[in-house]
Amino acid sequence: MSLGENISRQRREKNMSQGDLAGALDVSRQSVSRWETDGAVPELDKLIKLSDIFGVTLDELVKGEKPGHLPETAEKNAPEHVQKIVTVDETTNKLENASDREHGFPPRKIVGTILLCTGLLVVLLLVFLSGSPILSLLYASPILLCSVVCFLLRQRIGLWCGWIVYFTADIYLRFATGINWRLILFTLSYTPEMNYIRLYIAWIQTICMILLVILTILSFKTKGIQLTGKNRTLFICGWVLLAGIQLSQFLWFKDRWFSFTLSAAFDWTRLILLTALIVAALCGRRPPVAKKPG
């Protein structure tokens, strides 16, 4: 029985759908489908998580062998505990080699390379036109930061790149034009003399922010975080910190530039913290994946 068949059989025995298993492993459902059809090999850390979820050993998951079942020659020539260690080590090496072959240069790194080259070209072009390396790096920072995300992360790359683009655009709009999402609060009292284009940009920025929050919640809501013990303490502290930020923001009025900068930092911290707390609250409602006693 192949590895994919074993994963499929163990999943059905647990009464889990491919989506449930994908959520527990923090991967896409398509990845689980490719594993079960032997179109791809899970990475070692995913195999360890699979064995924990199914309550089986790596040997039983990969080879379909019962715990303790070893080749006849190994049983004759080595103590039992040594035989098990050797078998697991061999399995681990095979899985690592297969994973390396499959992910030698994954598409995310190709995209990251393209973005990195594009960002460097933009920097060179802007330096040539403006003569300011610092400003050139600032303008090209969204592309360069997204390339870093492609190289360092394996999941939710599009989501993190979306947040990077949003925050870099927000920095530019705040400090170069004075536009931020707070302008929408004056929509009803806005006049043509106040420039409606600024209001339109503020609304677009606000809509993008709301969409990013929703996408983040949908992306993380299947992780199944248990709000108990330390997690519950962090969750409560997060809400207390959010309330403290909201209250303290009204106390900074002495220096206009200092207040403006601090207000921006408060807005970003509050947005990130609120999104994380909402995600944690939704994740905490999901029961943990049941594990079969080993």
N, C-alpha and C positions, 0 to 999 in steps of 0.2 A: 504494500500500500504506500502511495507516494505521500510527500509532506502535505500537498494540497488536499488530498483525500482525507488525511488525518485531521487537518484543521476543519474541513467541512463536517466530518463525522462528529468531532468533539463539540463543534458549535451547535449542531442539531441536538445532541444529547443534552446540552445546556438550555435548549429551547430559546436560543438567541438568533435574531436575524443578522444579516450581514451589516445592517446599519447599527444594531446594538453593539456588535463586536467592534466595528469601526470607531464608535464613540468611546468605548472603553479603552481603546488603544490610541485614540487621538490621531486617527488616519482617515482617509476617505473610504467610502464604501467600495469604490472602484479598486482600491488597493487590496481589500479583502477578497474581492472577486478574482483578481489576478492571482493571488496566492492560492486560492482554492482550485483554480484551473491550471496550476503549475506554470502560469505565465510569468511569474516573478517569485523571488525568494525573500521572505521577510528578513530584515536585519536582525542582528543578534539580540539587541535590546528588546525588539518586538517579540522575538521568540520566547525570551524569558518572561515577558508579560503574558504571552499566550499560555505558557505552561502554568503560570500562577492563576490565571483566570479559569483554566480548565482543570486545575488541580492534578496535573500530571508532570512527569519528569521530561527533560529535554529528549532523552532517548525514546520515551514512549510517544512523544509528539512527532519527532522527526522520522523515526524508524517504525513506529507502531509496536515497539517491543514493550513488554511489561517490565516494571522496575526489577532490576536484578537479573534480567535475561541477557546472557552474554554468549559470544561464540564459544563453541565447544573447546577449541584449542586454548583460548584464554582461560577458561575455567580450569583446565588441567595444569597450566603452567604458572599461575599467579594467584595470590590470595584474593579473596572476594573484594575487599575494599580497594585494592590496587586495580583490579579489573574494572570496577565501576569508574574510577578516576580516569583511567586510560580511555575508556569508551566515551565518556563525556568530553574529554579533551579533543579526541579525534572528531567528534561531532561538531564541536565549537570551531575547530580549524576549517572544516569543510564549509560550514555556514559562513564564516568570515570570508573565505575565498570566493564563494558564490556571490556574496553581497558585493565584494570588491569588483568582480567582473560585471555585475549588473549596473552598479553605480560608479563606474570608472570616471565618467565626466557627465553627470546628470544635466538635464536641460536647464535647471535653475542656475548652474554655474555658467552655462553658455550665455544665458540672459544676463547674468551678472557681469560677464566679460564684455558683452556688447554695451551695457550701460556704463561700465567703467571707462571704456574707450570713448564713448560718446561724451561722457562728462569731462574727460580730459581735453577732448577737442573743443568743447564749449569754453572751458577755462582758457585755453590758448587763444581762441578767437576773441573772447572778451578782453583778455590782456592786451591783445594787438589793437583792439578798437578803443579801449578806455585807458590802458596803461596802469590799471590798478589790480594787482594780483589778489588782494583781499576781497574786493568787491566781486571779482570774477569767481572766486571760490564760493562766495556766499550765493551768487546767482545759480551756480552749478551744483550747489550742495544737495538739492533733492535727488538729482540723478546719481551723484556719487554715493549718497547714503543708501539709496535703493539698491545699488550694486553691492554694497557691503551686506545688506540684508540677504540678498540672493546667495552670497557666499557662505554666510554664517548660519542661516536658518533653513530648515527643510519643510516647514509647514506654515500655512497662512502668510505666505510671502506677499501676496497681493494686498492683504489686509494691512500688514505693517507698512508697506510702501504707501498705501493710501493715507495712513496716519502721518507718515513723514511728509508727504506732499501737503497735507492740510496744515500741519504746524509750521512748515517753512513759509507757506503762503500767508498764514496768519501773522507770522513775524514781520514779513514785508509790509502787509497791509496796515498793521498797527503802527509801525515805526516810520514808515515812509509816507503813508497817506492818512493815518489816524482812523482808518475804517476798522471796525470790529463788530461782532454780532450784537452788541448792545444798541446799535443804531436802530434795530428793528423795534425797540421799545418806544421809539418816537414816530412810528409809522403814521399814526392818526394825526399827529400834529406837524408832519413834515410839509414843507412849502417848496415851491420851485426854486426859490433863492438858495435853499440848502443843498441843491444839486441832487436830483433823484437818482442819478447814476450811483452815487455813494450808497444810497439806500438799497438799490437793486443788488449791488455787490455784497452788502451785509446780509441780505436775505439768502443769496446763493451760498454764502459762507455758512450760514446757519443751517440750511438744508443739508449741505455736505456733512456738517458736524453730526446732525441727527442720523443721517444714513450710516455714517461710520460707527456710531454708537450701536445702532440696531444690528449691523453686520457683525460687530464684535460680540454682542450678546448671542446672536444665532450661532456664531462659530464656536463659542465656548460653553454653551448651555448644556452640552451632553457630557461634560467631563466628570460629573458626579462627585463634587467636593463635599466632604462631610463637615458640616459646621458644628463640630464638637471639640472640646478641649482647647488646644492652642488655636485652631482655626476659628473657633467661635470668639475667642478673646481678640484675635486680630480683626475679625469682622466688626466687633463692637467698637474697638479702638479706631477703626477706619471711619465709622459714622461720627464718632466724637471729633476726630480730626477734621472731617468735612464741615461739621458745624462750627468748629473753631476758626477755620479758614473763612467761612462765610461772615462770622461776626467780626473778626479782626480786620477784614478788608475795609470796614467803615472807619478805621482809626487812623489811616495814613493820608493826611492832607497837607502836610507842612511844605514839602518840596514837590513841585508839579512833576518834574521828570522822574524823581524817585518814586512818587505815587503811581505814575503811569507805568513804569517798569514793573513795580511790585504788583500792580493790578493785573498786568499780563501774566506774570508768574502765578498769581493766585487763580486766574481763570484756567490756565493750563493744568495746574495741579488739581483743581476742583473737577475739571472735566475727566481727567484720567482716573481720579479716585472714585468719582461717582460711577463711571462705567465699570470699574473693577468691582465695586460693591454690588451693583445690580447683577453682574455676571455671577458673583459668589452667591447671592441670594437665590438666583434661579438654579444654580448648580446644587445648592444645598437641599433643594426639594427632591432631587433624584436619589433613590435608594442605591447603595453601593452594589456592584456586580457580585452576585453570589459566587463563592468559591467552593469547589468540591474539596472536602477534607483530604489531605495528602496521606 
